[in-house]
Amino acid sequence: MISVLQAKSEQAGLLTTITLASKRHWNYPDGWIQSWLPSLTITSEYILANETWVAVVDGQCVAYYSLKYDEEYLWLDNLWVLPEFMGQGIGKQLFQHALDRSRVRGVFTLKIEADPNAQSFYEKMDAYKIGEHHTQVDDQPRILPIMEIKTFAAR
């Protein structure tokens, strides 16, 4: 049974561990992971400033997501599942929870800057690509899909 609970600031290190394990699952070079470390690190302050929820299975925190407002939009800023728990519906449950929380907040469009490996997951959740963010890592071009989903049309 999966419980979805609001994250506590003292879980920051655990959420960072989940993030790094999930990112490494996609076999990115360690140098890339190191260069991304500042953006992949979850702090207590981040949890206090951004709505963050964890998935707990048998007392173990196995996944989480966070919502973040920028000047204009609500973004699904993180959604990470420990590799050994992928494919069990936990990501889908957290995504549906994020859509519910977006609606509660009066937001009807949720934006996502996805990892390219996660694009198909979000498409299965009915999100669609609206643009791209072009970046580089170690002089390698990288294209991140920008996606969105209308929360009122969620399954």
Contacts in CASP RR format, 6 or more apart in sequence:
PFRMAT RR
TARGET T0000
AUTHOR 0000-0000-0000
METHOD contacts of the structure
MODEL  1
MISVLQAKSEQAGLLTTITLASKRHWNYPDGWIQSWLPSLTITSEYILAN
ETWVAVVDGQCVAYYSLKYDEEYLWLDNLWVLPEFMGQGIGKQLFQHALD
RSRVRGVFTLKIEADPNAQSFYEKMDAYKIGEHHTQVDDQPRILPIMEIK
TFAAR
1 57 0 8 1.000
2 55 0 8 1.000
2 56 0 8 1.000
2 57 0 8 1.000
2 90 0 8 1.000
2 93 0 8 1.000
3 55 0 8 1.000
3 56 0 8 1.000
3 57 0 8 1.000
4 53 0 8 1.000
4 54 0 8 1.000
4 55 0 8 1.000
4 56 0 8 1.000
4 93 0 8 1.000
4 94 0 8 1.000
4 97 0 8 1.000
5 53 0 8 1.000
5 54 0 8 1.000
5 56 0 8 1.000
6 51 0 8 1.000
6 52 0 8 1.000
6 53 0 8 1.000
6 54 0 8 1.000
7 15 0 8 1.000
7 47 0 8 1.000
7 52 0 8 1.000
7 53 0 8 1.000
7 54 0 8 1.000
7 64 0 8 1.000
7 66 0 8 1.000
8 47 0 8 1.000
9 44 0 8 1.000
9 45 0 8 1.000
9 47 0 8 1.000
9 48 0 8 1.000
10 44 0 8 1.000
11 47 0 8 1.000
11 54 0 8 1.000
11 61 0 8 1.000
12 42 0 8 1.000
12 43 0 8 1.000
12 44 0 8 1.000
12 46 0 8 1.000
12 47 0 8 1.000
13 42 0 8 1.000
14 61 0 8 1.000
15 42 0 8 1.000
15 47 0 8 1.000
15 52 0 8 1.000
15 54 0 8 1.000
15 61 0 8 1.000
15 64 0 8 1.000
15 78 0 8 1.000
15 80 0 8 1.000
16 40 0 8 1.000
16 41 0 8 1.000
16 42 0 8 1.000
18 61 0 8 1.000
18 62 0 8 1.000
18 63 0 8 1.000
18 64 0 8 1.000
18 80 0 8 1.000
18 81 0 8 1.000
18 82 0 8 1.000
19 40 0 8 1.000
19 41 0 8 1.000
19 42 0 8 1.000
19 78 0 8 1.000
19 80 0 8 1.000
20 33 0 8 1.000
20 40 0 8 1.000
21 82 0 8 1.000
21 83 0 8 1.000
22 80 0 8 1.000
22 81 0 8 1.000
22 82 0 8 1.000
22 83 0 8 1.000
23 33 0 8 1.000
23 36 0 8 1.000
23 40 0 8 1.000
23 80 0 8 1.000
23 115 0 8 1.000
24 33 0 8 1.000
25 83 0 8 1.000
25 86 0 8 1.000
26 115 0 8 1.000
26 117 0 8 1.000
29 138 0 8 1.000
31 138 0 8 1.000
32 137 0 8 1.000
32 138 0 8 1.000
33 40 0 8 1.000
35 137 0 8 1.000
35 138 0 8 1.000
36 137 0 8 1.000
42 52 0 8 1.000
42 66 0 8 1.000
42 78 0 8 1.000
46 52 0 8 1.000
46 66 0 8 1.000
47 66 0 8 1.000
50 66 0 8 1.000
50 67 0 8 1.000
50 68 0 8 1.000
50 77 0 8 1.000
51 66 0 8 1.000
51 67 0 8 1.000
51 101 0 8 1.000
52 64 0 8 1.000
52 65 0 8 1.000
52 66 0 8 1.000
52 67 0 8 1.000
52 78 0 8 1.000
53 64 0 8 1.000
53 65 0 8 1.000
53 66 0 8 1.000
53 94 0 8 1.000
53 97 0 8 1.000
53 98 0 8 1.000
53 101 0 8 1.000
54 61 0 8 1.000
54 63 0 8 1.000
54 64 0 8 1.000
55 61 0 8 1.000
55 62 0 8 1.000
55 63 0 8 1.000
55 64 0 8 1.000
55 81 0 8 1.000
55 90 0 8 1.000
55 91 0 8 1.000
55 93 0 8 1.000
55 94 0 8 1.000
56 62 0 8 1.000
57 85 0 8 1.000
57 90 0 8 1.000
62 81 0 8 1.000
62 82 0 8 1.000
62 85 0 8 1.000
62 90 0 8 1.000
63 79 0 8 1.000
63 80 0 8 1.000
63 81 0 8 1.000
63 82 0 8 1.000
63 85 0 8 1.000
63 90 0 8 1.000
63 91 0 8 1.000
63 94 0 8 1.000
64 78 0 8 1.000
64 79 0 8 1.000
64 80 0 8 1.000
64 94 0 8 1.000
65 76 0 8 1.000
65 78 0 8 1.000
65 79 0 8 1.000
65 80 0 8 1.000
65 94 0 8 1.000
65 95 0 8 1.000
65 97 0 8 1.000
65 98 0 8 1.000
66 76 0 8 1.000
66 77 0 8 1.000
66 78 0 8 1.000
67 74 0 8 1.000
67 75 0 8 1.000
67 76 0 8 1.000
67 77 0 8 1.000
67 98 0 8 1.000
67 101 0 8 1.000
67 102 0 8 1.000
67 105 0 8 1.000
67 110 0 8 1.000
68 74 0 8 1.000
68 75 0 8 1.000
68 77 0 8 1.000
69 75 0 8 1.000
73 109 0 8 1.000
73 111 0 8 1.000
74 102 0 8 1.000
74 105 0 8 1.000
74 107 0 8 1.000
74 109 0 8 1.000
74 110 0 8 1.000
74 111 0 8 1.000
75 110 0 8 1.000
75 111 0 8 1.000
75 112 0 8 1.000
75 113 0 8 1.000
76 95 0 8 1.000
76 98 0 8 1.000
76 110 0 8 1.000
76 111 0 8 1.000
76 112 0 8 1.000
79 91 0 8 1.000
79 94 0 8 1.000
79 95 0 8 1.000
79 98 0 8 1.000
79 118 0 8 1.000
81 87 0 8 1.000
81 90 0 8 1.000
81 91 0 8 1.000
81 94 0 8 1.000
91 121 0 8 1.000
92 125 0 8 1.000
95 122 0 8 1.000
95 125 0 8 1.000
96 154 0 8 1.000
96 155 0 8 1.000
98 110 0 8 1.000
99 110 0 8 1.000
99 149 0 8 1.000
99 151 0 8 1.000
99 154 0 8 1.000
100 154 0 8 1.000
102 108 0 8 1.000
102 110 0 8 1.000
102 151 0 8 1.000
103 151 0 8 1.000
103 152 0 8 1.000
107 151 0 8 1.000
108 150 0 8 1.000
108 151 0 8 1.000
108 152 0 8 1.000
109 148 0 8 1.000
109 149 0 8 1.000
109 150 0 8 1.000
109 151 0 8 1.000
110 127 0 8 1.000
110 148 0 8 1.000
110 149 0 8 1.000
110 151 0 8 1.000
111 146 0 8 1.000
111 147 0 8 1.000
111 148 0 8 1.000
112 122 0 8 1.000
112 127 0 8 1.000
112 146 0 8 1.000
112 147 0 8 1.000
112 148 0 8 1.000
112 149 0 8 1.000
113 133 0 8 1.000
113 144 0 8 1.000
113 145 0 8 1.000
113 146 0 8 1.000
113 147 0 8 1.000
114 122 0 8 1.000
114 144 0 8 1.000
114 145 0 8 1.000
114 146 0 8 1.000
114 147 0 8 1.000
115 144 0 8 1.000
116 142 0 8 1.000
116 143 0 8 1.000
116 144 0 8 1.000
116 145 0 8 1.000
119 129 0 8 1.000
119 145 0 8 1.000
119 147 0 8 1.000
122 147 0 8 1.000
122 149 0 8 1.000
123 129 0 8 1.000
123 147 0 8 1.000
125 149 0 8 1.000
125 155 0 8 1.000
126 149 0 8 1.000
126 153 0 8 1.000
126 154 0 8 1.000
126 155 0 8 1.000
127 147 0 8 1.000
127 148 0 8 1.000
127 149 0 8 1.000
128 147 0 8 1.000
128 148 0 8 1.000
128 149 0 8 1.000
129 145 0 8 1.000
129 146 0 8 1.000
129 147 0 8 1.000
130 146 0 8 1.000
130 147 0 8 1.000
130 148 0 8 1.000
131 145 0 8 1.000
131 146 0 8 1.000
131 147 0 8 1.000
132 143 0 8 1.000
132 144 0 8 1.000
132 145 0 8 1.000
132 146 0 8 1.000
133 143 0 8 1.000
133 144 0 8 1.000
133 146 0 8 1.000
134 141 0 8 1.000
134 142 0 8 1.000
134 143 0 8 1.000
134 144 0 8 1.000
135 141 0 8 1.000
135 142 0 8 1.000
135 143 0 8 1.000
135 144 0 8 1.000
136 142 0 8 1.000
END
